Amino acid sequence: MARRRINKRIKPTPTPTFTDDLVDVQFAFDGMRESNEQIKDVYCAAEFPDQFRIPKSEWKDRAAENDKHKSWAENYSGRFTNQNPSHECVCHASQQVFMACFNRQYGSLKDDIWFSPLALYTRITGGRQWGGSNVLSALQEMMEVGMIPDDDGPKGLDSQKKRFAHTVHTTSGSVCDEGWIRPQDLPDGWKATAKCFRVLEAYKITDREAHASSLLHGWGICNGRSGHSIPHLRLVWRDGVVYSKYKDSYDVYRYDSERMWGGGYCIRSVTMPEDIKLPCPMLGE
């Protein structure tokens, strides 16, 4: 059996040099299901607060401050993931936004923890492998139950197995040998670990100003369009035009112009272990 490759850590690129084929990419369906009215009414994200809105006239100045202080959500994202050929895009995007928020609260990638998109996906689909999932369903699960760490981490293959009592591999896609799992295949007692990694505050992204404002505050956005879900992590300008940069779950950065913005949610805060060196529960507890 071939050794699975670890998801690679890639540093953010400060200069927005990208070609038009990476802009406003139209996707074929690979896992993002549209929200319905019941989900919009019931699920957990609050309306985006007016006090956090930033007028467009201030976007460039705020962005320059984020560039200076490296305070974009992108600066706190520790890795790419690759979902191919699974339908797990919603959960790959969700774990990016969760990870960036978690690391931002600690102020660096020094204590970076990676989380399993697959462990989230199988729970919100009830064990259905194909057909995708809903963006807000993922948010509800992250708020009510939490995230499970990945087997792999910044220190290498299976490195987080040595740290946490409960971990799961990244994906049922081709980069992992372990393949598909159902909810009943999750490790015994996994909820004790997941409860340590929950979303506390999240806001709906209903328009372009909310989208830009969220990114300028350093809050990543998970949204979906064209049957695919993507994690937006910063704003960039090219030839005077602003774009939203996202870390797609195919090991590539892509960019959306303003006409593509809106929808999904941002995460403002998540739970924090009392001691990052000993987040609960540890292996053996």
MOVENBEL-V543803 format. One record per residue. N is the residue number from 0. RES is the residue in one small letter. PSI is psi in radians with two decimals (none if undefined). D_LAST is the distance of its C-alpha to the last C-alpha in Angstrom with 2 decimals. Layout:
N|RES|PSI|D_LAST + N|RES|PSI|D_LAST
This chain:
0|m|2.34|32.08 + 1|a|2.53|32.39 + 2|r|2.25|29.53 + 3|r|2.59|28.54 + 4|r|2.56|29.37 + 5|i|2.52|26.99 + 6|n|2.30|27.95 + 7|k|2.53|29.97 + 8|r|2.25|29.78 + 9|i|2.23|33.23 + 10|k|2.55|34.48 + 11|p|2.53|36.51 + 12|t|2.10|40.24 + 13|p|-0.46|42.13 + 14|t|2.15|45.51 + 15|p|1.31|46.07 + 16|t|1.82|47.90 + 17|f|2.71|47.62 + 18|t|2.85|50.09 + 19|d|-0.41|51.25 + 20|d|-0.19|49.60 + 21|l|0.09|46.22 + 22|v|2.32|47.50 + 23|d|0.80|47.24 + 24|v|2.32|46.13 + 25|q|2.22|46.76 + 26|f|2.64|44.11 + 27|a|2.79|44.33 + 28|f|2.23|41.79 + 29|d|0.45|38.37 + 30|g|-0.12|36.11 + 31|m|2.02|36.90 + 32|r|2.45|38.11 + 33|e|2.61|40.25 + 34|s|2.67|39.15 + 35|n|2.99|41.06 + 36|e|-0.61|42.27 + 37|q|-0.76|39.79 + 38|i|-0.73|36.87 + 39|k|-0.65|38.65 + 40|d|-0.61|39.15 + 41|v|-0.61|35.74 + 42|y|3.10|33.18 + 43|c|-0.32|31.48 + 44|a|2.37|33.28 + 45|a|2.87|35.69 + 46|e|2.57|39.14 + 47|f|2.13|39.40 + 48|p|2.44|40.46 + 49|d|-0.59|43.97 + 50|q|-0.27|42.96 + 51|f|-0.01|40.90 + 52|r|2.43|43.78 + 53|i|2.12|45.49 + 54|p|2.64|49.13 + 55|k|-0.53|50.12 + 56|s|-0.33|52.39 + 57|e|-0.05|49.36 + 58|w|-0.82|47.23 + 59|k|-0.72|48.49 + 60|d|-0.75|48.13 + 61|r|-0.70|44.57 + 62|a|-0.69|43.75 + 63|a|-0.66|45.27 + 64|e|-0.72|42.97 + 65|n|-0.69|39.92 + 66|d|-0.79|41.32 + 67|k|-0.77|41.88 + 68|h|0.03|38.44 + 69|k|0.93|36.53 + 70|s|0.28|35.11 + 71|w|2.75|35.45 + 72|a|-0.59|32.50 + 73|e|-0.62|33.42 + 74|n|-0.24|32.61 + 75|y|0.25|28.94 + 76|s|2.07|28.61 + 77|g|-0.13|26.88 + 78|r|2.87|28.14 + 79|f|2.76|30.36 + 80|t|2.84|29.29 + 81|n|1.99|31.71 + 82|q|-0.25|31.77 + 83|n|2.27|34.87 + 84|p|0.54|35.94 + 85|s|3.08|33.44 + 86|h|0.57|34.05 + 87|e|0.31|30.83 + 88|c|-0.70|32.65 + 89|v|-0.73|31.59 + 90|c|-0.47|27.89 + 91|h|-0.72|28.58 + 92|a|-0.72|30.57 + 93|s|-0.76|28.01 + 94|q|-0.51|25.18 + 95|q|-0.83|27.72 + 96|v|-0.69|28.51 + 97|f|-0.84|24.93 + 98|m|-0.77|23.99 + 99|a|-0.70|27.16 + 100|c|-0.78|26.49 + 101|f|-0.86|22.92 + 102|n|-0.62|24.30 + 103|r|-0.65|27.41 + 104|q|-0.43|25.55 + 105|y|-0.15|24.20 + 106|g|0.11|27.69 + 107|s|3.08|27.21 + 108|l|0.16|25.65 + 109|k|-0.67|24.11 + 110|d|0.60|20.55 + 111|d|2.33|21.42 + 112|i|2.35|18.87 + 113|w|2.53|20.31 + 114|f|2.69|19.83 + 115|s|1.97|20.86 + 116|p|-0.67|24.23 + 117|l|-0.72|24.11 + 118|a|-0.57|20.97 + 119|l|-0.77|22.95 + 120|y|-0.81|26.24 + 121|t|-0.51|25.45 + 122|r|-0.75|24.13 + 123|i|-0.25|27.24 + 124|t|-0.04|29.62 + 125|g|0.46|28.23 + 126|g|0.15|27.94 + 127|r|2.14|31.42 + 128|q|-0.71|31.59 + 129|w|2.72|34.98 + 130|g|-0.14|36.84 + 131|g|-3.01|34.68 + 132|s|3.08|33.12 + 133|n|2.41|33.95 + 134|v|-0.82|33.10 + 135|l|-0.40|32.51 + 136|s|-0.71|30.45 + 137|a|-0.73|27.94 + 138|l|-0.77|28.06 + 139|q|-0.75|27.53 + 140|e|-0.69|24.40 + 141|m|-0.53|23.00 + 142|m|-0.76|23.88 + 143|e|-0.62|22.76 + 144|v|-0.85|19.60 + 145|g|-3.14|18.79 + 146|m|2.58|18.39 + 147|i|2.30|16.02 + 148|p|2.68|15.89 + 149|d|2.70|18.17 + 150|d|-0.80|17.49 + 151|d|2.77|20.00 + 152|g|-3.03|20.20 + 153|p|-0.43|22.71 + 154|k|0.06|21.93 + 155|g|-3.08|22.85 + 156|l|2.29|22.19 + 157|d|0.25|18.62 + 158|s|-0.50|17.55 + 159|q|-0.24|14.97 + 160|k|-0.50|13.34 + 161|k|-0.15|12.36 + 162|r|-0.66|10.96 + 163|f|2.63|9.27 + 164|a|-0.44|7.22 + 165|h|2.13|10.60 + 166|t|2.83|14.00 + 167|v|2.59|17.59 + 168|h|2.92|20.80 + 169|t|-0.85|23.39 + 170|t|2.80|26.25 + 171|s|0.00|28.22 + 172|g|-3.12|31.02 + 173|s|-0.26|32.56 + 174|v|-0.17|30.47 + 175|c|2.41|27.52 + 176|d|-0.43|28.03 + 177|e|-0.49|25.40 + 178|g|-2.77|27.57 + 179|w|2.55|27.26 + 180|i|2.70|24.44 + 181|r|2.89|24.67 + 182|p|-0.63|22.28 + 183|q|-0.20|21.44 + 184|d|-0.13|20.41 + 185|l|2.63|17.52 + 186|p|2.50|14.10 + 187|d|2.29|12.81 + 188|g|0.22|10.90 + 189|w|-0.47|12.21 + 190|k|-0.45|13.55 + 191|a|-0.59|10.39 + 192|t|-0.78|10.66 + 193|a|-0.62|14.44 + 194|k|-0.31|14.96 + 195|c|-0.20|14.10 + 196|f|1.29|17.01 + 197|r|2.67|19.96 + 198|v|2.34|23.67 + 199|l|-0.79|25.12 + 200|e|2.32|28.78 + 201|a|2.57|30.94 + 202|y|2.55|34.73 + 203|k|2.48|37.18 + 204|i|1.78|39.35 + 205|t|-0.21|42.74 + 206|d|3.09|45.22 + 207|r|-0.71|45.91 + 208|e|-0.71|45.76 + 209|a|-0.67|42.30 + 210|h|-0.94|41.20 + 211|a|-0.73|42.60 + 212|s|-0.74|41.45 + 213|s|-0.84|37.82 + 214|l|-0.66|37.87 + 215|l|-0.44|39.75 + 216|h|-0.09|37.05 + 217|g|0.28|34.48 + 218|w|2.02|33.01 + 219|g|2.74|32.75 + 220|i|2.31|34.31 + 221|c|2.06|33.44 + 222|n|-3.11|36.61 + 223|g|2.63|38.46 + 224|r|2.68|41.99 + 225|s|0.58|43.98 + 226|g|0.21|41.19 + 227|h|2.57|38.68 + 228|s|2.43|35.96 + 229|i|2.60|35.71 + 230|p|1.94|33.83 + 231|h|2.36|36.35 + 232|l|-0.20|35.32 + 233|r|2.94|38.52 + 234|l|2.54|42.30 + 235|v|2.74|44.79 + 236|w|2.41|48.59 + 237|r|2.12|50.91 + 238|d|0.68|54.67 + 239|g|0.01|54.26 + 240|v|2.35|52.27 + 241|v|2.46|48.72 + 242|y|2.68|46.03 + 243|s|2.12|42.42 + 244|k|2.28|40.36 + 245|y|2.70|37.53 + 246|k|1.59|35.08 + 247|d|2.63|35.80 + 248|s|0.70|33.36 + 249|y|0.53|35.79 + 250|d|0.67|35.27 + 251|v|2.49|38.17 + 252|y|2.42|39.12 + 253|r|3.04|41.63 + 254|y|2.38|43.56 + 255|d|2.32|44.86 + 256|s|2.98|48.00 + 257|e|-0.57|48.30 + 258|r|-0.27|49.79 + 259|m|-0.06|46.45 + 260|w|2.79|44.36 + 261|g|2.56|43.02 + 262|g|2.82|40.55 + 263|g|-2.67|36.78 + 264|y|2.80|34.49 + 265|c|2.72|33.06 + 266|i|2.15|29.69 + 267|r|-0.65|30.12 + 268|s|2.69|26.63 + 269|v|2.93|22.97 + 270|t|2.67|19.88 + 271|m|2.22|18.60 + 272|p|2.62|15.25 + 273|e|-0.58|16.09 + 274|d|1.92|15.33 + 275|i|-0.45|16.06 + 276|k|-0.40|14.78 + 277|l|1.01|11.21 + 278|p|2.46|11.27 + 279|c|2.73|8.54 + 280|p|2.50|6.13 + 281|m|2.85|5.68 + 282|l|2.26|5.68 + 283|g|-0.20|3.80 + 284|e|none|0.00
